Amino acid sequence: MLGDGDRAERFLALTGLTPDHLRTSLGEIGTLTAVLDFLCAHEPDLVAAADVLGVKPEELAAARRRIGR
């Protein structure tokens, strides 16, 4: 997601995270939730991320549902 400049800028703008906060909070559930919410809200983002990660988009969506917050 962050490899695409436009997508990264949109993510930071929508979540209110800064690059520094994102780096330091990658292991936190709230950050993971924000990332998955962002990806699941826009199918092209979800598909692109799944492709890079080598998983199915449905797996990312299922991970978001398992978090449940």
VENTA-V676475 format. One record per backbone hydrogen bond with DSSP energy under -0.5 kcal/mol. CO is the residue of the C=O (numbers start at 1). NH is the residue of the N-H. If there is no record, write none. Layout:
BEGIN
<<CO:NH> <CO:NH>>
END
This chain:
BEGIN
<<1:4> <3:5> <4:8> <5:9> <6:10> <7:11> <8:12> <9:13> <10:14> <11:15> <12:16> <18:22> <19:23> <20:24> <21:25> <23:26> <25:28> <28:32> <29:33> <30:34> <31:35> <32:36> <33:37> <34:38> <35:39> <36:40> <37:41> <39:42> <39:46> <42:45> <42:46> <43:47> <44:48> <45:49> <46:50> <47:51> <48:52> <49:53> <50:54> <50:55> <56:59> <56:60> <57:61> <58:62> <59:63> <60:64> <61:65> <62:66> <63:67> <64:68>>
END
